[in-house]
Amino acid sequence: MAAASAAVRMLPDGGADDEERWLAEGIAGVQQNAFYMHRALDSNNLKDALKYSAQMLSELRTSRLSPHKYYELYMRAFDEMRKLEMFFREETRRGSCSVVDLYELVQHAGNVLPRLYLLCTVGSVYIKSKEAPAKDVLKDLVEMCRGIQHPLRGLFLRSYLSQISRDKLPDIGSEYEGDAESINDAVEFVLQNFIEMNKLWVRMQHQGPVREKEKRGKERNELRDLVGKNLHVLSQIEGVDLDMYKETVLPRILEQVVNCKDDLAQFYLMDCIIQVFPDEYHLQTLETLLSAFPQLQPSVDIKTVLSQLMDRLSNYAASSPEVLSEFLQVEAFAKFSNAIGKVIEAQPDMPVVGAVTLYVSLLTFTLRVHPDRLDYVDQVLGACVKKLSGKAKLEDSRATKQIVALLSAPLEKYSNIVTALELSNYPRVMDYLDNATTKVMAVVIIQSIMKNTTCISTSDKIEALFDLIKGLIKDMDGAQDDELDEEDFKEEQNSVARLIHMLYNDDHEEMLKILCTVQKHILLGGPKRLTFTVPSLVFSALKLVRRLQGQDGDVTGEDVPATPKKIFQILHQCAEAANDCDLEPVAYEFFTQAFILYEEEIADSKAQITAIHLIIGTLQRMNIFGVENRDTLTHKTTGYSAKLLKKPDQCRAVYACSHLFWTDDQDGIMDGERVLLCLKRALRIANAAQQMANATRGSSRSVTLFIEILNKYLYFFEKGIPQITNTVIQDLIELIRSEKQSDNTVADPSTEAFFSSTLRYIEFQKQKGGSIGEKYEQIKTSS
């Protein structure tokens, strides 16, 4: 064995890594001295056994090993010390030596470190023998271990003390329990050992050159469990009840954590406190525990520790309904919210992602513990808005991800966007997302609605919803449409279209308000979006018209119930929007659906009149259609006009159709022949109406139709349509005079006034002179 050790020591420096060589030398030294120690033990030679055990332990005095390698060496020596402890126990049991004498004897070892290891080993036997109170021996040992102040050697020595004493504490119910104060002694022993170990652990960071600081941090991290085990031992002491934990244990631990001012130690020890002590204790000491967080170093990852605490307590709340009352009693939400605010205030340089992550954790805690308190949820969102205030849209992808998590949490919890819409700060948080993420969040919202088949049934809620998903329904400031993937764009717009189909209310008036709200938003979407979104609105409007079948179409005013006329106005605006955006197929589909609706669903004659005039007015303003599509639509429109129930209504609709064939716009339609055909057709219908009136008791209403047609002739005459001549107008004036003088016509003051006004207009135009005067000069107004 000695030859092996010598051989290792003789390895040249270049034959192996220096540290590996030093470790090999140390292990060889342990093995060699352990061999001689066992031989002395076998011969019951206590003096030589102590001698060789001290020499074996002297190998732990090295300062050349890293913590990892030192641990390997320590474990070799530890295994041998356990055997030595068994020997001492057996010797004292047989009476071969007194444990008191043995305790005194080992204190004469030459070097401090071996002496203290031996003292701890014999001290374990001493406590086991019960020849002295456990508290006295433990107090003696923990004080004497102060003799080693080298960070690494002192840390392992105290770790050894903790290991050999953990089953010998004077705890309640333990065989080593003493008087009523013994539990305080047990706690004091563990606390004192913990405090000294933490000091040594922290000092390791400041040993050696600055350039190796990062390396030392990694090495210290490997040793953290040596310190943390003390807290685990404390949590296992039966006598540490809530009162003792609140009054003694937690304040002492937190004092050490805060005062050490070391970020690694603070993070790890706060995490240990949360993990090893019961949830009930955390809840009842929440204010004390949270008060430490703002005092931690700015570099400590507070968000992770606080998140773990809130996660544990939310799991505790979910474990039993009975404990929820405790959360309310201690005002857990208010304390967490206040603590997070103080942490953010104490760390003005905290990155945005850190602050938002804290609010995500607080919101998750709130949704799990107080799901019924929407005011709490809104408070969290409001606090986040306050933190973000004064900042532009987020550019940090990590912070953006956390904002999405913050906004998604209520959707996932409540499975109902309507609940989220009640949160006043929800849209304010969304405002800080960049355009791309705003769209992502909008898709998440729509997907939530689809997944849960959420019914959004009021216009004000839909107004709020469309404000949230505005990133999908219109171009955002600074957005680059050219960068959009075409397939992604289609999927986004199809999701909006599906959403529109889901909007519903049984109340007709509220449903109309919903459609108007949707219309207001989607018409801002531009030509690319209208192709997807407007058809959904049209179909929803048509469904409502079918539900309204038979209602009065002439009802007017803003506050009246929903009517087909109002819905056709929506369709009219949609068609005009499609026209403005140069979307001929979409616009044509609107008219096709309007005609189908007119044929199949509108039976009331007044509703038909309203609908056909809306169609005529809308079609007149459309300039998007090609020749074939326009001819088809105008033919349909004039055909429906001539088929209205009453002749006067037919007449008025047909002469209104004349405007479909002459527009003043550039490149507009100017078909004088078809204008004249419409007007002649209207005259024939008016003549038929007059004959029907004559067959009864006479009426002036048919004469009024002739006067209305005369005014249309005058309108197109002024437009310069060559087919409308002064001769045609003169003939129509004479026809009206003839009809007025007919025996079957009943005089009507309003008709007389209308005709007189028309003739005065002709005279007025004559007096203007110029080209207009010349046009009218040959028309005679006097009989």
C-alpha positions in Angstrom: 0.0 0.0 0.0 2.8 2.4 0.9 4.6 1.4 -2.3 1.5 2.3 -4.3 1.2 5.7 -2.6 4.9 6.4 -3.3 4.5 5.4 -6.9 1.7 7.9 -7.4 3.6 10.6 -5.7 6.5 9.9 -8.1 4.4 10.6 -11.2 6.0 13.3 -13.3 4.0 16.6 -13.6 3.4 16.0 -17.3 2.2 12.4 -16.9 -1.3 13.3 -15.9 -3.5 16.3 -15.2 -2.2 17.9 -12.0 -5.4 17.8 -10.2 -6.0 14.1 -11.0 -2.5 13.4 -9.7 -3.2 15.3 -6.5 -6.5 13.4 -6.0 -4.7 10.1 -6.6 -2.1 11.0 -4.0 -4.8 12.0 -1.5 -6.8 8.8 -2.1 -3.6 6.7 -1.8 -2.9 8.5 1.5 -6.4 7.7 2.8 -6.1 4.1 1.7 -2.7 3.6 3.2 -3.5 5.1 6.6 -6.9 3.3 6.6 -5.1 0.1 6.2 -2.9 0.7 9.2 -5.9 2.0 11.2 -7.8 -1.2 10.6 -4.8 -3.3 11.6 -4.7 -1.3 14.8 -8.4 -1.7 15.4 -8.1 -5.5 14.9 -5.5 -5.6 17.6 -7.5 -3.3 19.8 -4.7 -0.8 19.8 -6.7 2.4 20.3 -3.7 4.7 20.4 -2.4 3.6 17.0 -5.9 3.6 15.6 -6.3 7.2 16.5 -2.8 8.0 15.2 -3.5 6.5 11.7 -7.1 7.9 11.5 -5.6 11.4 12.2 -3.1 10.9 9.5 -5.8 9.6 7.1 -7.9 12.7 7.9 -4.9 15.0 7.3 -5.3 14.3 3.6 -8.5 16.5 3.8 -6.3 19.5 4.7 -5.3 19.9 1.0 -6.1 23.1 -0.8 -5.1 21.9 -4.2 -8.4 20.2 -5.3 -11.5 21.6 -6.8 -14.7 21.1 -4.8 -15.7 18.2 -7.1 -12.4 16.4 -6.6 -12.3 17.3 -2.9 -15.8 15.6 -2.6 -14.4 12.4 -4.0 -11.6 12.4 -1.5 -14.0 13.3 1.4 -16.2 10.4 0.6 -13.3 7.9 0.8 -12.4 9.3 4.2 -16.1 9.4 5.3 -16.6 5.7 4.6 -13.6 4.9 6.8 -14.8 7.2 9.6 -18.1 5.4 9.8 -16.2 2.2 10.4 -14.2 4.0 13.1 -17.4 5.2 14.7 -18.7 1.6 14.9 -15.5 0.6 16.6 -15.7 3.3 19.2 -19.3 2.4 19.9 -18.5 -1.2 20.4 -15.5 -0.4 22.6 -17.6 1.8 24.9 -20.4 -0.7 25.0 -18.0 -3.4 26.2 -16.5 -1.0 28.7 -13.0 -1.2 27.3 -12.8 2.6 27.5 -14.9 5.4 28.8 -16.6 7.5 26.1 -15.8 10.6 28.3 -12.1 9.6 28.3 -12.3 9.0 24.5 -13.9 12.4 24.0 -11.0 14.0 25.9 -8.4 11.8 24.2 -9.2 12.8 20.6 -8.8 16.4 21.4 -5.1 15.9 21.7 -4.7 15.2 18.0 -2.0 17.3 16.4 -3.8 19.0 13.6 -7.1 20.9 14.0 -8.9 19.4 11.1 -8.3 15.7 12.0 -9.0 16.6 15.6 -12.4 18.0 14.8 -13.4 15.1 12.5 -12.5 12.7 15.3 -14.2 14.9 17.9 -17.5 14.8 15.8 -17.1 11.0 15.4 -16.7 10.4 19.1 -19.3 13.0 19.9 -21.8 10.9 17.9 -21.0 7.9 20.1 -21.1 10.2 23.2 -24.7 11.3 22.4 -25.6 7.7 21.6 -24.4 6.6 25.0 -26.6 9.2 26.7 -23.9 9.8 29.3 -24.3 13.5 28.6 -27.3 15.5 27.3 -27.4 15.7 23.5 -27.8 19.4 23.5 -24.6 19.9 25.5 -22.5 17.8 23.2 -24.0 19.3 20.0 -23.4 22.8 21.3 -19.8 21.9 22.1 -19.3 20.5 18.6 -20.8 23.3 16.6 -18.8 25.8 18.5 -15.5 24.0 18.1 -16.0 23.6 14.4 -15.4 27.4 14.2 -11.7 26.4 14.4 -11.8 25.7 10.6 -12.4 28.9 8.6 -11.0 27.7 5.3 -14.2 27.8 3.1 -14.0 24.4 1.4 -12.5 22.4 4.4 -14.9 24.1 6.9 -17.9 23.4 4.7 -17.2 19.7 4.5 -16.4 19.4 8.2 -19.8 21.0 9.1 -21.5 18.8 6.5 -20.0 15.8 8.3 -21.3 17.2 11.7 -24.7 17.6 10.2 -24.8 14.0 8.8 -23.6 12.3 12.0 -26.0 14.4 14.2 -29.2 14.4 12.3 -30.7 11.3 14.0 -29.5 12.4 17.4 -31.2 15.8 17.8 -33.2 16.3 21.1 -36.4 16.5 19.2 -39.9 15.9 20.6 -40.5 12.2 20.8 -36.8 11.5 20.2 -34.9 9.2 22.5 -32.6 12.1 23.1 -35.3 14.5 24.1 -34.4 16.4 27.3 -36.3 19.1 29.2 -38.9 21.4 27.8 -36.3 23.7 26.2 -34.5 20.9 24.4 -36.4 21.5 21.2 -35.0 25.1 21.2 -31.5 23.7 21.5 -32.1 21.3 18.6 -33.3 24.2 16.4 -30.5 26.4 17.6 -27.9 23.8 16.7 -29.2 23.3 13.2 -29.6 27.0 12.6 -26.1 27.8 13.8 -24.6 25.1 11.7 -26.6 26.4 8.7 -25.5 30.0 9.2 -21.8 29.1 9.5 -22.0 26.8 6.5 -23.6 29.5 4.4 -21.0 32.0 5.4 -18.2 29.6 4.3 -20.0 28.8 1.1 -20.4 32.5 0.2 -16.7 33.2 1.1 -15.7 30.6 -1.5 -16.8 33.1 -4.2 -14.2 35.6 -3.1 -11.2 33.2 -2.9 -8.8 33.4 -5.8 -8.2 35.6 -8.8 -11.0 37.6 -10.4 -10.6 35.9 -13.8 -11.8 32.6 -12.2 -14.9 34.1 -10.7 -17.2 32.3 -13.2 -15.5 29.0 -12.6 -15.8 29.4 -8.8 -19.5 30.2 -9.3 -20.0 26.8 -11.1 -18.0 25.0 -8.4 -20.0 26.6 -5.6 -23.2 25.6 -7.4 -22.1 22.0 -7.1 -21.9 22.3 -3.3 -25.2 24.0 -2.7 -26.9 20.9 -1.4 -24.5 20.7 1.5 -25.9 24.0 2.8 -29.5 23.3 1.9 -29.6 20.0 3.8 -29.7 21.9 7.0 -33.0 23.5 6.0 -34.3 20.0 5.2 -33.3 18.8 8.7 -35.1 21.8 10.2 -38.3 21.0 8.3 -38.1 17.4 9.7 -37.9 18.4 13.3 -41.2 17.5 14.9 -41.0 20.3 17.4 -40.9 23.0 14.8 -44.6 23.9 14.8 -46.1 26.9 13.0 -45.5 29.2 16.0 -41.8 28.3 16.2 -41.4 28.5 12.5 -43.0 32.0 12.4 -41.2 33.4 15.5 -37.8 31.8 15.2 -36.9 29.6 12.3 -38.1 31.7 9.3 -36.8 35.1 10.6 -33.4 33.6 11.4 -33.1 32.0 8.0 -34.3 35.1 6.1 -31.9 37.3 8.1 -29.0 35.1 6.9 -30.3 35.0 3.3 -30.6 38.8 3.0 -27.4 39.6 4.8 -25.2 37.3 2.8 -25.7 39.5 -0.2 -24.7 36.7 -2.6 -27.0 36.1 -5.6 -26.3 32.4 -5.9 -26.9 31.8 -2.2 -30.0 34.0 -2.1 -31.6 32.3 -5.1 -30.9 28.8 -3.9 -31.8 29.3 -0.2 -35.1 31.1 -1.0 -35.9 28.1 -3.3 -35.0 25.7 -0.5 -37.3 27.5 2.0 -40.2 27.2 -0.5 -39.5 23.5 -1.3 -38.8 22.0 2.2 -41.3 23.7 4.5 -45.1 23.0 4.5 -47.4 25.0 2.3 -49.5 25.9 5.4 -46.5 27.5 7.0 -45.9 29.6 3.8 -49.4 30.8 3.8 -49.5 31.8 7.4 -46.1 33.5 7.2 -46.6 35.0 3.7 -46.0 38.6 4.7 -42.7 37.8 6.4 -41.5 35.6 3.5 -42.4 38.1 0.8 -40.8 41.0 2.7 -37.4 39.4 1.9 -37.8 39.5 -1.9 -37.3 43.2 -2.4 -34.1 43.0 -0.3 -32.5 40.4 -2.5 -29.7 41.3 -4.9 -30.9 42.7 -8.3 -29.2 39.8 -10.1 -31.3 37.2 -8.3 -33.8 35.4 -10.5 -36.7 36.5 -8.3 -39.4 35.7 -10.8 -38.5 32.0 -10.8 -38.6 31.7 -7.0 -41.8 33.8 -6.6 -43.4 31.7 -9.4 -42.6 28.5 -7.6 -44.0 29.9 -4.4 -47.3 30.9 -6.1 -47.4 27.6 -7.9 -47.1 25.7 -4.7 -49.7 27.7 -2.9 -52.1 27.5 -5.8 -51.7 23.7 -5.7 -52.3 23.8 -2.0 -55.5 25.8 -2.6 -56.7 23.2 -5.1 -56.0 20.3 -2.7 -59.0 21.1 -0.5 -61.9 23.6 -0.7 -61.5 24.2 3.0 -58.2 25.9 2.7 -59.6 28.6 0.3 -60.9 30.5 3.3 -57.4 30.7 4.7 -56.2 32.5 1.5 -58.9 35.1 1.9 -58.1 35.5 5.6 -54.5 36.2 5.0 -55.2 38.3 1.9 -52.8 36.3 -0.2 -53.5 38.0 -3.4 -53.0 41.5 -2.0 -49.7 40.4 -0.4 -48.4 38.9 -3.5 -49.4 41.9 -5.6 -47.8 44.3 -3.2 -44.6 42.2 -3.0 -44.2 42.1 -6.7 -44.8 45.8 -6.9 -42.1 46.4 -4.3 -39.6 44.1 -6.1 -40.1 45.9 -9.4 -39.8 49.3 -7.6 -36.6 48.1 -5.8 -35.1 47.0 -9.2 -35.6 49.9 -11.6 -33.2 48.2 -14.1 -35.2 44.9 -14.1 -35.8 44.0 -17.8 -39.4 44.2 -19.0 -39.5 40.4 -19.5 -38.7 39.9 -15.8 -41.6 42.2 -14.7 -44.1 40.7 -17.1 -43.1 37.2 -16.1 -43.9 38.1 -12.5 -47.3 39.3 -13.5 -47.9 36.1 -15.5 -47.2 34.1 -12.4 -49.5 36.3 -10.3 -52.2 36.0 -12.8 -51.9 32.2 -12.9 -52.0 32.1 -9.1 -55.1 34.4 -9.2 -56.9 32.3 -11.8 -56.3 29.1 -9.8 -57.1 30.4 -6.3 -59.6 33.2 -7.0 -61.2 32.4 -10.4 -64.4 34.2 -9.4 -62.6 37.5 -8.7 -62.4 39.2 -12.1 -61.4 42.4 -10.3 -58.2 40.6 -9.2 -57.5 39.5 -12.7 -58.0 43.0 -14.0 -55.8 44.4 -11.3 -52.9 42.2 -12.5 -53.4 43.3 -16.1 -53.6 46.9 -14.9 -50.3 46.6 -13.0 -48.7 45.2 -16.1 -50.0 48.2 -18.1 -48.6 50.6 -15.5 -45.2 48.9 -15.8 -45.3 49.1 -19.6 -46.6 52.7 -19.7 -44.4 55.1 -21.5 -42.8 52.4 -23.6 -43.3 51.7 -27.3 -44.5 48.4 -28.6 -42.4 45.6 -27.3 -39.4 44.4 -29.4 -38.0 41.9 -27.0 -39.3 38.5 -28.2 -39.1 37.0 -24.7 -41.2 39.8 -23.2 -43.6 39.5 -26.1 -43.9 35.8 -25.4 -44.8 36.5 -21.8 -47.4 39.1 -22.8 -49.0 36.4 -25.0 -49.0 34.0 -22.0 -50.5 36.8 -19.8 -53.3 37.4 -22.3 -53.9 33.7 -23.0 -54.3 32.7 -19.4 -57.9 34.1 -18.9 -58.9 32.5 -22.2 -57.7 29.1 -21.1 -59.2 29.4 -17.6 -62.7 30.7 -18.5 -63.0 29.2 -21.9 -65.1 32.2 -22.7 -63.9 35.3 -24.5 -67.0 37.2 -23.1 -65.4 37.0 -19.6 -62.1 38.4 -21.0 -64.1 41.2 -22.7 -65.2 42.4 -19.2 -61.6 43.1 -18.3 -61.0 46.7 -19.0 -57.2 46.3 -19.0 -57.1 43.4 -21.4 -57.0 45.5 -24.7 -54.6 47.9 -23.0 -52.1 45.1 -22.6 -52.6 44.0 -26.2 -51.7 47.5 -27.4 -48.0 46.9 -26.4 -47.7 43.9 -28.8 -46.1 44.4 -32.2 -48.2 44.0 -35.3 -47.2 40.4 -35.9 -47.9 39.3 -32.4 -51.2 41.3 -32.3 -52.3 39.1 -35.2 -51.1 35.9 -33.5 -53.1 36.9 -30.3 -56.1 37.7 -32.4 -55.9 34.2 -34.0 -55.6 32.7 -30.5 -58.8 34.6 -29.4 -60.8 33.4 -32.4 -59.6 29.8 -32.0 -60.7 30.0 -28.3 -64.2 31.2 -29.5 -64.3 28.3 -32.1 -63.1 25.7 -29.7 -65.6 26.6 -27.0 -68.4 27.6 -29.4 -68.7 30.8 -27.5 -71.8 32.8 -28.2 -71.2 36.6 -28.4 -74.6 38.1 -28.5 -74.4 41.8 -27.9 -73.1 44.6 -30.1 -71.1 46.2 -27.3 -69.3 42.9 -26.7 -68.6 42.5 -30.4 -67.3 46.1 -30.5 -64.8 45.1 -27.8 -64.0 41.8 -29.5 -63.3 43.4 -32.9 -61.0 45.9 -31.2 -59.0 43.0 -29.9 -58.7 41.3 -33.3 -58.2 44.5 -35.2 -54.8 43.2 -36.3 -56.7 40.7 -38.6 -59.4 43.0 -39.9 -57.5 46.1 -41.0 -54.0 47.2 -41.8 -52.1 48.3 -38.7 -49.8 51.3 -38.6 -46.4 50.3 -40.0 -47.6 46.9 -41.2 -45.9 45.5 -44.3 -48.5 43.5 -46.3 -45.9 42.5 -48.8 -44.2 40.4 -46.1 -47.3 38.4 -45.4 -47.4 34.8 -46.4 -50.3 34.3 -48.8 -51.5 31.0 -47.2 -51.2 32.5 -43.7 -53.2 35.5 -44.8 -56.0 33.4 -46.2 -56.2 31.3 -43.1 -56.4 34.4 -40.9 -59.2 35.9 -43.0 -61.1 32.6 -43.2 -61.0 32.5 -39.4 -62.5 36.0 -39.2 -65.2 34.9 -41.7 -66.0 31.9 -39.5 -66.2 34.1 -36.5 -68.8 36.4 -38.2 -71.0 33.3 -38.8 -71.0 32.6 -35.1 -72.4 35.9 -34.0 -76.0 35.6 -33.1 -78.9 37.0 -31.1 -82.5 35.9 -31.0 -83.6 39.5 -30.7 -83.9 41.0 -34.2 -83.0 44.5 -33.2 -79.9 43.5 -31.3 -78.9 41.2 -34.2 -79.1 44.2 -36.6 -76.9 46.2 -34.2 -74.4 43.3 -34.3 -74.4 43.3 -38.1 -73.9 47.1 -38.2 -71.0 46.8 -35.8 -69.3 44.0 -37.9 -69.9 46.1 -41.1 -68.3 49.1 -39.6 -65.1 47.2 -38.8 -64.7 44.9 -41.8 -65.3 47.7 -44.4 -62.0 49.1 -43.1 -60.2 46.0 -44.2 -59.2 46.9 -47.7 -59.7 45.0 -51.0 -57.6 41.9 -50.0 -59.7 41.2 -46.9 -63.2 42.1 -48.2 -63.1 39.0 -50.5 -63.1 36.8 -47.4 -65.1 38.8 -44.8 -67.9 40.6 -46.5 -69.6 37.5 -47.9 -70.0 36.2 -44.3 -71.6 39.5 -43.3 -74.0 39.3 -46.3 -75.1 35.7 -45.5 -75.7 36.7 -41.9 -77.7 39.7 -43.0 -79.8 37.5 -45.4 -80.5 35.1 -42.6 -81.8 38.0 -40.5 -84.0 39.1 -43.4 -85.6 35.7 -43.6 -86.3 35.9 -39.9 -88.0 39.3 -40.5 -90.1 38.1 -43.4 -93.4 39.9 -43.5 -92.3 43.0 -41.5 -93.1 46.5 -42.7 -90.4 47.7 -45.0 -91.3 51.3 -44.9 -90.7 51.9 -41.2 -88.1 54.6 -40.8 -86.1 56.2 -38.0 -83.0 55.3 -36.0 -84.8 53.7 -33.0 -87.3 51.6 -34.8 -87.1 47.8 -34.7 -85.1 45.9 -37.3 -86.6 45.9 -40.8 -85.6 44.4 -44.1 -84.9 47.9 -45.4 -82.2 48.5 -42.8 -80.6 45.2 -43.6 -80.6 46.0 -47.4 -78.9 49.2 -46.5 -76.1 47.1 -45.0 -75.9 45.0 -48.2 -75.9 48.2 -50.3 -72.9 49.5 -48.4 -71.1 46.2 -48.7 -71.7 46.2 -52.4 -70.4 49.7 -52.7 -67.3 48.8 -50.7 -66.7 45.9 -53.1 -67.0 48.3 -56.0 -64.6 50.7 -54.5 -62.1 47.9 -53.9 -62.5 46.7 -57.5 -63.8 43.3 -56.5 -66.3 42.5 -59.3 -67.0 38.8 -58.3 -67.8 39.8 -54.7 -70.0 42.7 -55.8 -71.8 40.4 -58.4 -72.4 37.8 -55.7 -74.0 40.5 -53.5 -76.6 41.3 -56.2 -77.2 37.6 -56.9 -77.9 36.9 -53.2 -80.1 40.0 -53.1 -82.2 38.8 -56.0 -82.5 35.4 -54.5 -83.6 36.9 -51.2 -86.1 39.2 -53.1 -87.6 36.3 -54.9 -87.8 33.8 -52.1 -88.2 35.7 -48.9 -89.9 39.1 -49.4 -93.6 38.7 -49.9 -94.8 42.0 -48.5 -95.5 44.5 -51.2 -94.1 47.5 -49.3 -90.9 45.5 -48.5 -90.6 44.7 -52.2 -90.8 48.4 -53.1 -88.1 49.3 -50.6 -85.9 46.4 -51.7 -86.1 47.2 -55.4 -85.3 50.8 -55.0 -82.3 50.0 -52.8 -81.1 47.6 -55.5 -81.6 50.2 -58.2 -79.8 52.9 -56.2 -76.9 50.6 -55.4 -76.5 49.3 -59.0 -76.6 52.8 -60.4 -73.4 53.7 -58.4 -71.5 50.5 -59.4 -68.9 51.0 -62.1 -67.0 47.8 -61.6 -69.1 45.5 -63.8 -68.2 44.4 -67.3 -70.8 44.7 -70.0 -72.1 41.2 -69.7 -72.6 41.2 -65.9 -74.1 44.7 -65.9 -76.6 43.8 -68.6 -77.6 40.7 -66.6 -78.2 42.7 -63.5 -80.0 45.7 -65.1 -82.3 43.2 -67.0 -83.1 41.5 -63.7 -83.7 44.8 -62.0 -86.1 46.3 -64.7 -87.9 43.0 -64.8 -88.6 42.9 -61.1 -89.6 46.6 -61.2 -92.3 45.9 -63.8 -93.7 43.1 -61.8 -94.6 44.9 -58.6 -98.1 44.5 -57.4 -99.5 47.9 -58.1 -99.3 49.9 -61.3 -98.1 53.1 -59.8 -95.3 51.2 -58.0 -94.4 49.5 -61.2 -94.3 52.9 -63.0 -92.0 54.6 -60.5 -89.6 51.6 -60.3 -89.3 51.4 -64.1 -88.6 55.1 -64.6 -86.1 54.9 -61.8 -84.3 52.1 -63.8 -83.6 54.7 -66.5 -80.8 56.0 -64.3 -79.1 52.6 -64.7 -78.3 53.5 -68.4 -76.9 57.0 -68.0 -74.3 58.0 -65.5 -72.1 61.2 -65.4 -69.0 59.5 -64.2 -65.9 59.3 -66.4 -66.2 56.3 -68.6 -69.8 55.9 -67.3 -72.7 54.3 -69.1 -74.5 56.5 -71.7 -77.1 54.5 -73.5 -79.8 57.0 -74.5 -81.9 54.4 -76.4 -82.3 52.3 -73.3 -83.1 55.4 -71.2 -85.9 56.3 -73.6 -87.1 52.7 -73.6 -87.5 52.8 -69.8 -89.3 56.1 -69.9 -91.7 54.9 -72.6 -92.3 51.7 -70.7 -93.1 53.8 -67.6 -95.6 55.9 -69.7 -97.4 52.7 -70.9 -97.7 51.6 -67.3 -99.0 55.0 -66.2 -101.5 55.0 -69.1 -102.7 51.5 -68.0 -103.0 52.9 -64.5 -105.1 55.8 -65.8 -107.4 53.5 -67.7 -108.0 51.5 -64.6 -108.7 54.7 -62.7 -111.2 55.8 -65.4 -112.9 52.4 -65.2 -113.6 53.1 -61.5 -114.5 56.5 -60.3 -111.6 58.5 -61.6 -108.5 59.7 -59.9 -105.7 62.3 -60.2 -103.0 59.9 -59.0 -102.4 58.5 -62.5 -102.0 62.1 -63.8 -99.4 62.6 -61.1 -97.4 59.7 -62.6 -97.3 61.4 -66.0 -96.0 64.6 -64.3 -93.3 62.5 -62.5 -92.3 61.0 -65.8 -92.2 64.5 -67.4 -89.7 65.5 -64.7 -87.5 62.5 -65.6 -87.7 63.5 -69.3 -86.6 67.0 -68.4 -83.7 65.6 -66.3 -82.3 63.5 -69.2 -83.1 66.4 -71.7 -80.7 68.6 -69.7 -78.1 65.8 -69.8 -78.1 66.1 -73.5 -79.5 62.7 -74.4 -80.2 63.0 -78.2 -83.2 60.7 -78.0 -85.0 63.0 -75.6 -86.1 66.0 -77.8 -88.2 69.0 -77.2 -90.9 67.5 -79.3 -91.2 64.5 -77.1 -91.4 66.7 -74.1 -94.1 69.0 -75.7 -96.2 65.9 -76.6 -96.0 64.7 -72.9 -97.1 68.2 -71.7 -100.1 68.1 -74.0 -100.9 64.6 -72.9 -101.0 65.7 -69.2 -103.3 68.7 -70.1 -105.6 66.3 -71.9 -105.8 63.9 -69.0 -106.4 66.7 -66.5 -109.3 68.0 -68.6 -110.9 64.5 -68.9 -114.3 64.1 -67.4 -113.1 61.1 -65.4 -110.3 62.9 -63.7 -110.9 64.3 -60.2 -109.2 67.7 -59.6 -106.5 67.5 -57.0 -104.8 70.7 -55.7 -101.5 68.9 -55.0 -101.4 67.5 -58.6 -102.2 71.0 -60.0 -99.4 72.5 -57.9 -96.9 69.8 -59.0 -97.7 70.4 -62.7 -97.6 74.2 -62.3 -94.2 74.0 -60.6 -92.9 71.9 -63.4 -94.0 74.4 -66.0 -92.5 77.3 -64.1 -89.2 75.4 -64.0 -89.3 75.2 -67.8 -89.9 78.9 -68.1 -87.1 79.5 -65.6 -84.7 77.6 -67.7 -85.7 79.6 -70.8 -84.9 82.8 -69.0 -81.4 81.6 -68.3 -80.4 82.2 -71.8 -77.4 80.6 -73.4 -77.4 77.0 -74.5 -79.9 76.0 -71.8 -82.3 78.7 -72.8 -82.1 77.7 -76.4 -82.8 74.0 -75.6 -86.0 75.0 -73.8 -87.1 77.9 -76.1 -89.3 75.7 -78.4 -91.2 74.1 -75.5 -94.5 75.8 -74.9 -96.0 75.9 -71.4 -99.1 77.9 -72.1 -102.2 76.3 -73.4 
